[in-house]
Amino acid sequence: MSGTCVIGLQWGDEAKGKLVDLLAPRFDWVVRYQGGANAGHTVVAGDETYKLHHIPSGILHSDVQNVITPGVVINPTTMLQEIDGLQARGIDVFENLKVSERAHLVMPWHMIEDATINATAVRGESIGTTNRGIGPCYRDKVGRTHAIRMIDLIEGSRDERISTVATQKQALLKNLGASQEELDSIAPEKMVALAASWAERLAPMIADTTDMVLDAAEANQKMLFEGAQGALLDIDHGTYPFVTSSNSSGVGVCAGAGVPPKWINQVLGVCKAYSTRVGGGPFPSELEDETGEKIRKLGNEFGTTTGRPRRCGWFDAVAVRYTARLSGVTRLALMMMDVLAHFDELKVCVAYELDGKEIHRVPAHAEQLRRCKPIYETIQGWNTPVDDARSVDDFPPLAMAYVKRIEELVGIPVGVLSVGPDRAQTIFTEESKAMNL
Ligand code: IMP
């Protein structure tokens, strides 16, 4: 089989959803393997815009099998809303989506826990989570005692388990300072009824996706693995503690999906032609000035999941080189080139200055990264719209010079260029043909 991964190389929101939707028809399977409803993948198909949080971005293609595997954390209420929204628009989600019985459930108490703890500053700054209960759910997964998995909805003594955990969570959250209203909202009897309603609707979709994926791989089928968030938010390798709770870099694919590394042979590393970040944490090339504001406006840089304005800055080649190496990237996809088309001058961060020394790596401590001053290379802007470009030849030479410089600095060839949200605004370069998609 051939397995291709689509991995975000920055702090998320790199427009991975658009690429997965575009590439999906060339694959038999689209596999979503980590994160949860903190993700917001936007797919534009003609006049329709779809905002997906749990559902794989291959769902618009009826002959592609979509799966959500054990590494994903699922909030059944929001997933069912997402499914109903898609069904109402004529997309038969029940027909071609399977959900792992091993996936963990984000319960209402996880969201209360997230909101309660999120307000706390970590090293002087709040993590600024999406408040979707992601961290608390993964914490319970690792802790095991309070975890609820998809399989628990349909197997074993569900009501007893939910009731016991809900009672314990009420006590724990009371100590954390949750309000009486919040505590009442997770009363055991309410949670038992909620779980029963989820089970009724989700049962036909719950499956052993690990077995399905392994069978498909052995039958030589083609799989597209859809990463969520970006590699700089990876729990082990990102800008800790200002990260998400899963392995969002390329190293997370195998564990989350349940596939051995031998079946991954292509990794498309997706990055914007500049940088953005939502939530807290260090961001060396951040622009807290009118240039940053201009990028935010031109790129409509507001969160898909939370609506928060995204922090914007220049392309950080130190960070992307790191995450591209870590993720085993074979080709880059450079997105939002249309946004950079309105500047006389562009900058790219090529190194950091940390305590008077030039460094070319991402330091481990948030305080060190916060002290890093970006060392910029100035590149002449092309200042001509590229929204209508449909091949590399349509780009002004200065735009291609920018692309070439990014390739050199990151050390990976660019295979895809994107100039707008529409499927047609995507250019596959000669290099991408080598990907044999
Ligand atoms: P959590 O994943 O909700 O716990 O949030 C942890 C950090 O990751 C916060 O800074 C979020 O803003 C960020 N984050 C989580 N998911 C996404 C995403 O899909 N795009 C961008 N940032 C995200």
Boltz pocket constraint, residues with backbone or C-beta under 6 A from the ligand:
constraints:
  - pocket:
      binder: B
      contacts: [[A, 11], [A, 12], [A, 13], [A, 38], [A, 39], [A, 40], [A, 127], [A, 128], [A, 129], [A, 130], [A, 131], [A, 132], [A, 133], [A, 134], [A, 135], [A, 228], [A, 229], [A, 230], [A, 233], [A, 242], [A, 243], [A, 244], [A, 245], [A, 278], [A, 279], [A, 280]]
      max_distance: 6.0
